[in-house]
Amino acid sequence: AAAREAALSNDQAMVEGRIGLEDLPSWVFFPDKERAEWVNNILKQLWPFVNGYVRNTLFNDVEPLVDSALRPYKLSPFRFDREKVLLGQIPPRVTGIKVYDENTSRKEIIMDLDMVFASDLEIVFRVKGIPLRISDFGLRGWQELC
């Protein structure tokens, strides 16, 4: 619940709200981390287009691979429900960003991104005809981009 609230709010509302210390953005605790509202604004605008890309990747690349991996275990066919693969309305949020400007070459950018993804996604798939569902997915982590 707190992760979903963090993902839906902006940083000021998150700090002012009644969220536990573990849910505060990293820039509150680490002076080398910066706020990333500008990145979150970009993610929010891109999010509707990301759904189409992810759907194509799941249907064209992931589905055949999973189906062939499950075949030896007699768990085939594996199919995504074409009508119910939705990433939802809540994009991931970057809760802190650090850009390394020392010990890097002029041709290199290194960034650490602290992220929260508390999604209202719904992915329905079938294994051997049995419907299965992934929903209300949550993820918190750190990503280094080079």
C-alpha positions in Angstrom: 0.0 0.0 0.0 2.8 2.4 0.9 4.7 1.6 -2.3 1.5 2.3 -4.4 1.0 5.6 -2.6 4.6 6.5 -3.2 4.3 5.7 -6.9 1.2 7.7 -7.3 2.4 10.8 -5.4 4.9 13.4 -6.2 8.0 13.8 -3.9 6.6 16.6 -1.8 3.3 14.8 -1.1 5.2 11.6 -0.3 7.4 13.4 2.2 4.5 15.2 3.8 2.3 12.1 3.9 2.2 9.4 6.5 4.7 7.1 4.8 7.3 5.1 6.8 11.0 6.0 6.7 11.7 3.0 4.5 9.4 4.5 1.8 10.9 7.9 1.7 12.9 8.8 -1.5 16.6 8.2 -1.3 17.5 11.9 -1.8 16.1 12.5 1.7 18.9 10.3 3.3 21.7 10.6 0.8 23.0 14.0 -0.2 24.6 12.7 -3.4 21.2 11.7 -4.7 19.0 14.2 -6.4 15.3 14.6 -6.9 14.0 13.3 -10.3 10.6 14.8 -10.9 11.7 15.8 -14.4 12.4 12.1 -15.2 9.0 11.1 -13.7 7.3 13.6 -15.9 8.9 12.1 -19.0 8.0 8.5 -17.8 4.4 9.7 -17.2 4.1 11.0 -20.8 5.8 8.0 -22.4 3.9 5.3 -20.4 0.9 5.0 -22.7 3.3 4.2 -25.6 5.4 1.7 -23.5 2.3 -0.6 -23.2 2.2 -1.2 -27.0 5.9 -2.0 -27.1 5.8 -4.4 -24.2 2.7 -6.1 -25.7 4.5 -6.7 -29.0 7.6 -8.0 -27.2 5.6 -10.4 -25.0 3.5 -11.7 -28.0 6.3 -12.0 -30.6 9.4 -12.8 -28.5 8.5 -14.0 -24.9 5.5 -16.2 -25.7 7.3 -18.5 -28.2 10.3 -18.8 -25.9 8.3 -19.7 -22.8 6.1 -22.1 -24.8 9.2 -24.0 -26.1 10.7 -24.0 -22.6 7.6 -25.5 -21.1 7.0 -28.1 -23.8 9.5 -30.7 -22.4 7.5 -30.5 -19.1 4.2 -31.1 -21.0 3.0 -27.6 -20.0 2.4 -26.4 -23.5 0.7 -24.4 -25.0 1.6 -21.2 -23.3 -0.3 -18.2 -24.6 -0.9 -14.6 -23.4 -4.5 -13.4 -23.5 -4.4 -10.7 -26.2 -7.2 -8.7 -24.6 -5.7 -8.7 -21.1 -2.1 -7.7 -21.3 -2.1 -4.2 -19.8 0.6 -2.4 -17.9 -2.0 -0.2 -16.2 -2.1 3.6 -15.7 0.7 3.9 -13.0 4.2 4.4 -14.5 7.4 3.6 -12.5 8.8 6.4 -10.5 12.4 7.4 -10.0 12.8 8.3 -6.4 16.4 9.4 -6.6 19.1 9.9 -9.2 22.9 10.2 -9.0 25.0 11.1 -12.0 28.7 10.3 -11.8 30.8 13.2 -13.0 34.2 12.0 -11.6 36.3 9.1 -12.9 34.3 8.9 -16.1 35.4 9.6 -19.6 34.0 12.4 -21.7 32.2 9.8 -23.9 30.5 8.1 -20.9 27.5 8.9 -18.7 26.9 6.7 -15.6 23.7 7.2 -13.6 22.2 5.4 -10.6 18.4 5.3 -10.5 16.4 4.4 -7.5 13.0 3.2 -8.7 9.6 2.2 -7.4 7.0 0.4 -9.6 3.7 -0.2 -7.8 1.6 -1.0 -10.8 -2.1 -1.7 -11.4 -1.0 -4.0 -14.3 -2.9 -7.0 -15.4 -1.4 -9.8 -17.5 -3.5 -12.9 -18.1 -2.0 -16.0 -19.7 -2.8 -19.6 -20.1 -0.7 -22.7 -19.4 -2.1 -25.8 -20.9 -5.5 -24.0 -21.2 -5.5 -23.0 -17.5 -5.9 -19.2 -17.0 -3.4 -17.5 -14.7 -3.1 -13.8 -13.9 -0.5 -11.4 -12.6 -1.9 -8.2 -11.2 -1.1 -5.4 -8.7 2.6 -5.9 -9.3 5.2 -4.1 -7.0 8.9 -3.7 -7.4 11.5 -1.5 -5.7 15.1 -1.4 -6.7 18.1 0.3 -8.0 19.4 0.4 -11.6 22.8 1.6 -12.9 22.7 3.0 -16.4 25.9 3.3 -18.4 
